[in-house]
């Protein structure tokens, strides 16, 4: 038991040092702009099909499932605003972040893990290239920027999916639907939900990079790194979401 606790504490310490190094390296030249742009394309653009399908289904299913209850209480006219608030404040950010954790964190962990066990990272160090700045900083910055953009995109796709779901058994124009949606949205509905997605993206990139960068013991560790990256990134999303909800409820 003591060995397990010691191992957990050691890993927390190593992870903290690994993350702290990011804030040191980010402010020092040279800046790897080309690699950062390439990672934004790989992380953001290539995730659009999956986020599109997921966001649309979220809005469609939530609307169809909520309609009978709203109709029962005579509140069917509130369905567009209820669906949009649920998507924007909680469902879309968390589900999209979990999808990114599964796709992006595992990809980063596997890619860097493969580079680690095949000694490509050691070769970069010998060539006087800072592997942390080139491989880790660019990926963390890319996930921190692209995950919020993917969440905002998922919000709009989800709301449109809700519009399609509403018109399965009802009739409402697109302009009227979006007017009802934005009429009940407030600043405090948007900002906390957007702010927490930056933390989602940061930890997805950080955990994926850490697991890949510290992989060892041969090629088997590549799969382990990818698996642990997904599990721990997903867990961090729930923890961050819980904290932000408590802070929002406390101050607002």
HELIX and SHEET records of a PDB file:
HELIX    1   1 UNK A    2  UNK A   25  1                                  24    
HELIX    2   2 UNK A   33  UNK A   43  1                                  11    
HELIX    3   3 UNK A   45  UNK A   47  5                                   3    
HELIX    4   4 UNK A   48  UNK A   72  1                                  25    
HELIX    5   5 UNK A   76  UNK A   78  5                                   3    
HELIX    6   6 UNK A   79  UNK A   86  1                                   8    
HELIX    7   7 UNK A   87  UNK A   91  3                                   5    
HELIX    8   8 UNK A   92  UNK A  100  1                                   9    
HELIX    9   9 UNK A  101  UNK A  105  3                                   5    
HELIX   10  10 UNK A  106  UNK A  117  1                                  12    
HELIX   11  11 UNK A  120  UNK A  126  1                                   7    
HELIX   12  12 UNK A  131  UNK A  131  1                                   1    
HELIX   13  13 UNK A  132  UNK A  137  3                                   6    
HELIX   14  14 UNK A  138  UNK A  169  1                                  32    
HELIX   15  15 UNK A  174  UNK A  183  1                                  10    
HELIX   16  16 UNK A  187  UNK A  213  1                                  27    
HELIX   17  17 UNK A  220  UNK A  251  1                                  32    
END                                                                             
